[in-house]
Amino acid sequence: MPEETERADPPEADGLSCDSWLGGRLTLSQPRRGHRIGSDAALLAASADLADGRLVDVGAGVGAVGLAILRRSERSAADLIEVDAVLAELAEGNAARNGLAERARVAQADIFDPPARRAAGLADEAADLVVTNPPFFAPGAVRVSPDAGKARAHVFAGSAGEAPLAGWIRACLALLKSGGRFAMIHRPDALACILAAAENRLGALALMPVHPRAGASAHRLLVSGVKGSKAPLRIAPGLFLHAADGKLTPEADAIHRGERPIDWGLA
């Protein structure tokens, strides 16, 4: 996957870098090692907008996706939910660094724990938009990285339950108000679980396959839906990231620079 961050300043502290992202629209502090901001975050950030109201970014990490949407949506506010204390602290610093502290609140909470969510001030059915980039794998499904940050980003914790992705989606939707929009990025092989978790909860469901290049199978799936809608499911046109020469396509390049939103093919 392409790297979208460029070093903006000298490192703030050992183990951290301070990087320019989305064509300089944000400057983000993040760990040097382990999971770092990448293409998935850029795609998710471009997949949904909010004219005004409240956004919730579930599993926010250092805050990249939620802060990117806030940057475009001057009348909105955000809750950035992150269970990892170190990443939550970085997200809080990144909100301040980018002049968004007054509109962004970081909540260190476990999305699977409703009492903990409420204690952190996260009310059910209050968000106008929920975005999320969940871990891709259930415990035991893959070999876990020895790096703790990568492990948390890629594999659900052992306490997440037998169907962690479905539980994660349902918890996200519990925070979303009726008529609110949900957006997620995941792997195509999780489609059956995604559809089952969304059933009777989301309508106007749109699925966009993301391909590394023309002729290659999709390696990511963007998902968008509206809580309580009765509109049917739709397969959106696919997005191709790289041309034959290995460079980003013009559309993908504009998305990764923060210059255009995802085109869901509604025109």
N, C-alpha and C positions, 0 to 999 in steps of 0.2 A: 504494500500500500504506500502511496506517496507520503512524504513528510511535508507538513504544512507550516511548521514553525521555524522561525529564524531567530538567532540570538539577538536580543534587543539591547541588553546591558550586561555588564559583568555579573557573575553569579552572586546572588544575595547572601548565600551561606553555603557551607559545605553540603553537597548532595542536592543542591537546587540549581536550576537555570531559570533565567528570565527571558521569555521568548515572544517575538512578534508573531501574531496569528491572524488569519483571514485578511491578508493584504495589509496588515498594520492596524486593523480596526480594533484589535485587542492586544494587550501585553499581559502575558500570563506567567506566573511563577509556577514551576512544576518540578517534581523529582527528576534528577538526571537519569536515574536508573529505574528499571521497571516499566510499568505502563505509562505511556506518554500520549499526549493529545495527537490524534491522527485523523485519517480520512473519515472514519465513522462519525466522529464528532462534527466535522464540517458538513457532512451529508444530513445528519439529524438537525443541525442548526438551521439548515436551509429548507427543511421540510415543512415548517409551520411558522406562521406569523401570528401576532396578537396586536390588534389595533389599540386596545386598552383592556384593563382587567388584570387578573392574577394568573401567573404562570407558575407551575411547579416542575422542577427538574429533579427526577428521582434517580439516585445514584449519580449525583452531579460531579463527583471527583473534585477537580480544582475549579469547577464552575464554568468551563468553556462554553457549553451549549446554552445554558440559561443566560449567561452574560451576553452571548452573541445575539440572542433574540431580544434581550432588553436594549441592546445598542440600537437595534432597528425600530424598536417599539417604545417611543418616548413617553407614552402615557400608561405604560404597564409597570407592574411590580412582580417580583419573583421570590419564591421560596426555593432554595437549593438544598436538597436533602442528601446527606452523605453520612454513612455510618462510621467511616474511618476518621478518627479525630485529627490526624495529621492533614489529610486532604481537606477536611472541613475548615481547618484553620487557614490553609492556603486559599481556599475558595473565598473566604472572608477577606483575606488580604487582596486577592485579585479584584474583588468588587470595589474595594477602596482605590486600588491602583488605577482603575479605569473610570473613576468618577461615578460609580453606580451603587455606592454603599447605601445611599438613602432609599434606593428602590429594590435592593436585594437583601434578603435575610437568609442566613445559613442556619440550617437546623441539623444538628448531629442526631440522627435517629435511625432505628432499624425499621425499614418499610414493612417488614413482616409482623411488627408488633403494634397493634392498634393503640393500646394504652400509651406506649412510648411516643407514637405519632401525636396523639392528643396532648401529651405532656410537653411536647416540643412546639405546641401551638399550631399544629396542622389539622385543621377541621375537615371532616368529610364533606363532600359535595360542595366545595367552595371554590375550586379552581376552574378558570375558563379554558386553560390549556395545560395538559400534562405531557411532557416529553421524557423519554427514557432510553438509555442504552444499557440494557441489563447485561449481566454476565451471560456468556454463551453456553456454558456447560453445567450439567448437574454434577454433584460430587461423585467421583468414581468413574465418570465417563471418559476422562482424559488424564494423562499424566500431568500433575500439578507442577507449575513452575516453582523452583526454589526461591524465587524472588517473591516476597510476601505481597507486594503491590500488584504485580502481574497476576498472582494467584487470586487475589480478591476481585480483580477486574474481570477475569476470564471464567472463574468457577464459583458457583454459589457456595456459600458457607454450609457446613454440615448441618446446621440447625434450620435450614431453609425449608425442610419438608420433602416429601416424596416427589412432588411435582413443582419444583421451585419456580420455573418460569411462569406457569399458570398462576401460582400464588402471587408472584410479583406483579403480573398484569392486573389481577383482580384488586390488589392493594392500590395500584395506580388509579384504577377506575373508581375506587371508593372515594378518592380525593376529588374527582372530577364532577362538576355540576351537570345536570341534565342540559343537553345542548352544547356542552363543552367538547373540545377536540382533543384527541389522543394521538400522539405520534411516537413511533418507536423504530429503531433499527435493530435487526437481528440476522440470523442465518436462515437461508431458505429451508433447510431441513427441519426447522422448528415450526413450519407452517401449520401442521395439524394441531399442535399445542396452542398456537396463537389463535386459530379459529375457534377452538373449543373454549378457550378462556374468554373470547370476545362474544360468544353466542349469547343472545338475549341481553347484552349489555351495550354493544356498539353496533351502529348501523352506518350506512354510507361508507362502508369499509373499502379502502383502496389499497392495493398491493402493488408496489413498484419493484421489479427485479433490478438489481444493480450488477452489471457485468464488468469484469476487469478490462475486457476488450471485446470487439466484435468477434463472434464465433465461439466465445467461451461461455460456459455455464455461469449463471448468476452465482455470486459468492456472498451477496448481502441482499436483504429484503427490507425495504422501507414500508411501514404500515401507518395508515392514517384512518381515523374513524371518528364518528360523532356519537356521544353517549345518548341513547334513547332514540336515535333516528331509525326509521323503518326503510330507508333507501337501501337498494340491493348492493351486494359486493361488486367491485369493479377491479379489473386488472389494468393498471396504468401502463403506458408505454415504458419500455425499459430504458435505463440510463447506462451509457457506456463510458467508462472512465478514461481509457487509453486508446490512442490511435495506433496504427500499425508500426509507427516509429518509436513507440513506447512513451511518447509524451502525452500529457493530459489532453483530451479533446477540448475544443473551445468551450463547450458547455460545462464540462467538469472543471476546467481551469477557472471559469468565472464563479462557479459555486465555491471552490476552495479559496478563492480570494474574497469571498463575501460580497460579490458583485451582483448575484442573481439568486432568486429562490429556486427550489425544485419545481419543475413544471410537471404538474400532476395530470396534464392532458385534458383539462376540463373545457377548453375552448372549442 
